[in-house]
Amino acid sequence: MKVRLMWYLGWVLLGSVLLFPASQRLEVQAQFIDNAEDYPNNVSQTLTKDELYFGLSKQQGTITEAEWKGFLEEVITPRFQAGLTVIDADGQYLNTAGILTREQTKLVILIHSDTPKEKRFIQEIITQYKQRFNQESVLRVTSSVAVSF
């Protein structure tokens, strides 16, 4: 049975304080399997999902698309060559001065094994982004996910 999860996704995005333009439509389909024995080719495994939220504002304007692509190619991709997803988003947060800040955001989704090496890679990415672009923080959301290929 296939179920459309657009309403659920909307709640998740609102809870994460991400806003997508009305012109963009996100649609996800999930397949629920009642009996895994009926689907022998559907191999599932538990992995870790990290979502990294990179704000694009900086003291002297905005991180350009060229600067972002350079960071992606030099820092993130070499550490996660098996694959990743980048989503453009609008975000907002309260900074340390208590001021509401709205900014363009790059959301990077990484699905990986939960090993010390991957954890170190993610911390290196966050540290380098903060240093390179003089950022206050990078939001990291980590969860366990069941995946199948």
Sine and cosine of phi, psi and omega as CSV:
sin_phi,cos_phi,sin_psi,cos_psi,sin_omega,cos_omega
0.00,0.00,0.79,-0.61,0.04,-1.00
-0.98,-0.19,0.67,-0.74,-0.05,-1.00
-0.77,-0.63,0.71,-0.71,0.08,-1.00
-0.99,0.12,0.72,-0.70,-0.08,-1.00
-0.93,-0.38,0.44,0.90,-0.06,-1.00
-0.87,0.49,-0.66,0.75,-0.01,-1.00
-0.90,0.43,-0.65,0.76,0.01,-1.00
-0.91,0.41,-0.70,0.72,0.00,-1.00
-0.87,0.50,-0.63,0.78,0.04,-1.00
-0.86,0.52,-0.68,0.73,0.03,-1.00
-0.91,0.42,-0.66,0.75,0.01,-1.00
-0.89,0.46,-0.70,0.71,-0.03,-1.00
-0.91,0.41,-0.64,0.77,0.04,-1.00
-0.91,0.42,-0.65,0.76,0.02,-1.00
-0.91,0.42,-0.45,0.89,0.01,-1.00
-1.00,-0.01,0.02,1.00,-0.01,-1.00
0.87,0.49,0.66,0.75,0.11,-0.99
-0.95,-0.32,0.69,-0.73,0.03,-1.00
-0.86,-0.51,0.79,-0.62,0.05,-1.00
-0.94,-0.33,0.63,-0.78,0.02,-1.00
-0.83,0.56,0.57,-0.82,-0.02,-1.00
-0.86,0.51,-0.40,0.92,-0.01,-1.00
-0.96,0.28,-0.28,0.96,0.04,-1.00
-0.99,-0.14,0.73,-0.68,0.00,-1.00
-0.89,-0.46,0.85,-0.53,0.06,-1.00
-0.99,-0.12,0.76,-0.65,0.02,-1.00
-0.68,-0.73,0.76,-0.65,-0.01,-1.00
-0.79,-0.61,0.66,-0.75,0.10,-1.00
-0.89,-0.46,0.68,-0.74,0.04,-1.00
-0.85,-0.53,0.57,-0.82,0.04,-1.00
-0.91,-0.41,0.85,-0.53,0.00,-1.00
-0.99,-0.12,0.78,-0.63,-0.05,-1.00
-0.94,-0.34,0.88,-0.48,0.00,-1.00
-0.96,0.27,-0.62,0.78,-0.07,-1.00
-0.71,-0.71,0.97,-0.26,-0.06,-1.00
-0.88,0.48,-0.43,0.90,0.01,-1.00
-0.90,0.44,-0.41,0.91,0.02,-1.00
-0.97,0.23,-0.16,0.99,-0.04,-1.00
-0.77,-0.63,0.96,0.28,-0.10,-1.00
-0.90,0.43,-0.40,0.92,-0.03,-1.00
-1.00,0.05,-0.09,1.00,-0.03,-1.00
-1.00,0.00,0.99,0.10,-0.04,-1.00
-1.00,0.09,0.83,-0.55,-0.04,-1.00
-0.91,-0.41,0.57,-0.82,0.06,-1.00
-0.60,-0.80,0.38,-0.93,0.02,-1.00
-0.99,-0.13,0.81,-0.59,0.03,-1.00
-0.77,-0.64,0.02,-1.00,0.03,-1.00
-0.97,-0.26,0.66,-0.75,0.07,-1.00
-0.91,-0.42,0.83,-0.56,0.10,-1.00
-0.91,-0.41,0.76,-0.65,0.13,-0.99
-0.94,-0.34,0.82,-0.57,0.01,-1.00
-0.91,-0.42,0.83,-0.56,-0.03,-1.00
-0.97,-0.25,0.93,-0.36,-0.04,-1.00
-0.96,-0.27,0.95,-0.32,0.08,-1.00
-0.94,0.33,0.60,-0.80,-0.08,-1.00
-0.98,-0.21,0.06,1.00,0.06,-1.00
-0.99,0.12,0.57,-0.82,0.11,-0.99
-0.59,-0.81,0.16,-0.99,-0.09,-1.00
-0.83,0.55,-0.61,0.80,-0.02,-1.00
-0.98,-0.22,0.75,0.66,0.07,-1.00
0.96,-0.28,-0.80,-0.60,-0.10,-0.99
-0.76,-0.65,0.56,-0.83,0.12,-0.99
-0.92,0.39,0.82,-0.57,-0.06,-1.00
-0.97,0.24,0.27,-0.96,0.05,-1.00
-0.88,0.47,-0.61,0.79,0.03,-1.00
-0.91,0.42,-0.66,0.75,0.04,-1.00
-0.89,0.45,-0.68,0.73,0.01,-1.00
-0.89,0.46,-0.74,0.67,-0.02,-1.00
-0.88,0.48,-0.61,0.79,0.06,-1.00
-0.88,0.48,-0.70,0.71,0.03,-1.00
-0.90,0.44,-0.69,0.72,0.01,-1.00
-0.86,0.52,-0.73,0.68,-0.05,-1.00
-0.95,0.30,-0.59,0.81,-0.08,-1.00
-1.00,0.06,-0.52,0.85,-0.16,-0.99
-0.92,-0.40,-0.76,0.65,-0.12,-0.99
-0.99,0.16,-0.80,0.60,-0.09,-1.00
-0.85,0.53,-0.68,0.74,0.02,-1.00
-0.88,0.48,-0.44,0.90,-0.02,-1.00
-1.00,0.04,-0.40,0.92,-0.02,-1.00
-0.73,-0.68,0.90,0.43,-0.05,-1.00
-0.93,0.35,-0.36,0.93,-0.02,-1.00
-0.93,0.37,-0.34,0.94,0.06,-1.00
0.62,-0.78,0.38,-0.93,0.03,-1.00
-0.28,-0.96,0.18,-0.98,0.04,-1.00
-0.79,-0.62,0.68,-0.73,0.07,-1.00
-0.86,-0.51,0.78,-0.62,0.01,-1.00
-0.84,-0.55,0.73,-0.69,0.12,-0.99
-0.99,0.16,0.71,-0.70,-0.05,-1.00
-0.54,-0.84,0.27,-0.96,0.16,-0.99
-0.97,-0.26,0.77,-0.64,-0.01,-1.00
-0.80,-0.60,0.20,-0.98,0.11,-0.99
-0.46,-0.89,0.47,-0.88,-0.02,-1.00
-0.31,-0.95,0.27,-0.96,0.13,-0.99
-1.00,-0.04,0.83,-0.55,0.02,-1.00
-0.98,0.19,0.00,-1.00,-0.07,-1.00
-0.90,0.43,-0.35,0.94,0.05,-1.00
-1.00,0.07,0.01,1.00,0.00,-1.00
0.99,0.17,0.29,0.96,-0.01,-1.00
-0.99,-0.15,0.75,-0.66,0.04,-1.00
-0.94,0.33,0.84,-0.55,-0.02,-1.00
-0.89,-0.46,0.78,-0.63,0.09,-1.00
-0.94,-0.35,0.68,-0.73,-0.03,-1.00
-0.38,-0.92,0.40,-0.92,0.16,-0.99
-0.91,0.40,0.55,-0.83,-0.10,-1.00
-0.67,-0.74,0.55,-0.83,0.17,-0.98
-0.95,-0.32,0.84,-0.55,0.06,-1.00
-0.98,-0.22,0.88,-0.48,0.03,-1.00
-0.95,-0.30,0.81,-0.58,0.01,-1.00
-0.94,-0.33,0.82,-0.58,0.00,-1.00
-0.86,-0.51,0.78,-0.63,0.10,-0.99
-0.92,-0.40,0.84,-0.54,-0.15,-0.99
-0.41,-0.91,0.17,-0.99,0.12,-0.99
-0.95,0.32,0.49,-0.87,-0.01,-1.00
-1.00,-0.02,0.98,0.18,-0.01,-1.00
-0.87,-0.50,0.35,-0.94,0.06,-1.00
-0.84,0.54,-0.56,0.83,0.00,-1.00
-0.89,0.46,-0.75,0.66,0.01,-1.00
-0.91,0.42,-0.64,0.77,0.04,-1.00
-0.87,0.48,-0.67,0.75,0.03,-1.00
-0.90,0.43,-0.67,0.74,0.03,-1.00
-0.85,0.52,-0.70,0.72,-0.02,-1.00
-0.91,0.41,-0.66,0.75,0.04,-1.00
-0.90,0.44,-0.62,0.79,0.06,-1.00
-0.89,0.46,-0.68,0.73,0.02,-1.00
-0.86,0.51,-0.75,0.66,-0.01,-1.00
-0.87,0.49,-0.74,0.67,-0.02,-1.00
-0.87,0.49,-0.70,0.71,-0.02,-1.00
-0.92,0.38,-0.60,0.80,0.03,-1.00
-0.90,0.43,-0.72,0.69,0.00,-1.00
-0.88,0.48,-0.66,0.75,0.00,-1.00
-0.94,0.33,-0.74,0.68,-0.09,-1.00
-0.90,0.44,-0.64,0.77,-0.11,-0.99
-0.93,-0.38,0.23,0.97,0.04,-1.00
0.79,0.62,0.80,0.60,-0.04,-1.00
-0.99,-0.12,0.54,-0.84,0.03,-1.00
-0.95,0.30,-0.63,0.77,-0.05,-1.00
-0.28,-0.96,0.24,-0.97,0.19,-0.98
-0.77,-0.64,0.84,-0.54,0.02,-1.00
-0.96,0.27,0.75,-0.66,0.04,-1.00
-0.84,-0.55,0.80,-0.60,0.06,-1.00
-0.86,-0.51,0.84,-0.54,-0.06,-1.00
-0.88,-0.48,0.68,-0.73,0.04,-1.00
-0.50,-0.87,0.35,-0.94,0.12,-0.99
-1.00,-0.02,0.69,-0.72,-0.03,-1.00
-0.72,-0.69,0.53,-0.84,0.13,-0.99
-1.00,-0.09,0.82,-0.57,-0.04,-1.00
-0.81,-0.59,0.42,-0.91,0.12,-0.99
-0.62,-0.79,0.50,-0.87,-0.04,-1.00
-0.85,-0.53,0.00,0.00,0.00,0.00
